[in-house]
Amino acid sequence: MNHECTLYKTMDYLAKKWTMLILLELRKGEQEWKRFSAIKDSVKDITPKVLSERLKDLEVEGLVIKRIDTSSFPIKSEYRLTESGEELVDTIKQIKHWALKWKVVNEACLVQDCRRCTL
């Protein structure tokens, strides 16, 4: 595959471990902004270093926006999906539906919206 291919370039950052789970985590719940520590607590087994790297990558790609709250100590980093990130999560959910149909039998996922997922 040509390294200049749109799909190649897109998969270069999306296929990195944890990336799609981070995007899904940012979509979960009713809160628009999520603190770094909340993301870290929800994405089990990810290290702070890797989470930081992935969030930076997603920010560079325009899928995530970061804001820093300096009004108190310690300083808080918060993240939310951009419009582009929201649309990508919709695509990830389509992959979930494909997997449920063809590959993975998971009763809980069949009846639950990803935004409210507790798995």
ZIKANOR-V957058 format. One record per residue. N is the residue number from 1. RES is the residue in one small letter. PSI is psi as a letter, one per 30 degrees, with the letter a starting at -180 (* if undefined). OMEGA is omega in radians with two decimals (999 if undefined). NEAR is the number of other ideal C-beta (glycine too) atoms within 12 Angstrom. Layout:
# ZIKANOR-V957058
n = [N,N]
res = [RES,RES]
psi = [PSI,PSI]
omega = [OMEGA,OMEGA]
near = [NEAR,NEAR]
This chain:
# ZIKANOR-V957058
n = [1,2,3,4,5,6,7,8,9,10,11,12,13,14,15,16,17,18,19,20,21,22,23,24,25,26,27,28,29,30,31,32,33,34,35,36,37,38,39,40,41,42,43,44,45,46,47,48,49,50,51,52,53,54,55,56,57,58,59,60,61,62,63,64,65,66,67,68,69,70,71,72,73,74,75,76,77,78,79,80,81,82,83,84,85,86,87,88,89,90,91,92,93,94,95,96,97,98,99,100,101,102,103,104,105,106,107,108,109,110,111,112,113,114,115,116,117,118,119]
res = [m,n,h,e,c,t,l,y,k,t,m,d,y,l,a,k,k,w,t,m,l,i,l,l,e,l,r,k,g,e,q,e,w,k,r,f,s,a,i,k,d,s,v,k,d,i,t,p,k,v,l,s,e,r,l,k,d,l,e,v,e,g,l,v,i,k,r,i,d,t,s,s,f,p,i,k,s,e,y,r,l,t,e,s,g,e,e,l,v,d,t,i,k,q,i,k,h,w,a,l,k,w,k,v,v,n,e,a,c,l,v,q,d,c,r,r,c,t,l]
psi = [k,k,f,f,k,e,e,e,e,e,f,e,f,e,f,k,k,f,e,e,e,e,e,e,e,f,f,k,a,f,k,e,k,k,l,e,e,e,e,e,e,e,j,k,f,k,l,e,e,e,e,e,e,e,e,e,e,e,e,e,f,g,f,k,k,k,k,k,j,g,f,l,k,l,k,k,k,l,l,l,k,l,e,e,e,e,e,e,e,e,e,e,e,e,e,e,e,e,e,e,e,f,e,k,j,j,e,e,f,e,g,k,k,e,f,g,k,g,*]
omega = [3.14,-3.12,3.10,-3.13,3.13,3.14,3.11,-3.11,-3.14,-3.13,3.12,3.11,-3.12,-3.06,3.10,-3.13,3.08,-3.00,-3.09,3.09,3.09,3.11,3.11,3.13,3.11,3.14,-3.06,3.03,-3.08,-3.13,3.11,-3.12,3.11,3.10,3.11,-3.09,3.12,3.09,-3.13,-3.13,-3.08,3.14,-3.03,3.03,3.09,3.11,3.10,3.14,-3.13,3.11,3.11,3.12,-3.12,3.12,3.08,3.10,-3.11,3.08,3.11,-3.13,3.10,-3.14,-3.07,3.02,3.11,2.96,-3.11,3.11,-3.12,-3.07,3.12,3.10,0.01,3.10,-3.09,3.01,3.13,-3.05,3.00,3.11,2.98,3.07,3.10,3.10,3.09,-3.13,3.10,3.11,3.06,3.10,3.11,3.10,3.05,3.07,3.09,-3.13,3.07,-3.11,3.11,-3.13,-2.94,-2.94,-2.94,3.06,-3.12,-3.06,-3.12,-3.13,3.14,-3.03,-3.03,3.06,-3.12,-3.12,-3.10,-3.06,3.07,-3.12,999]
near = [11,8,10,10,11,11,14,14,15,20,16,18,28,27,15,23,18,30,33,28,30,40,39,33,38,41,35,28,20,9,18,18,22,33,26,32,18,22,37,26,15,26,28,13,13,24,14,18,13,21,35,22,20,35,38,22,25,35,25,16,25,19,34,37,25,28,19,16,16,11,10,8,7,12,15,19,27,24,36,31,34,23,14,20,31,23,17,29,34,20,22,27,25,15,22,27,19,14,16,20,14,10,12,15,11,16,10,16,24,15,12,17,19,29,19,15,21,12,19]
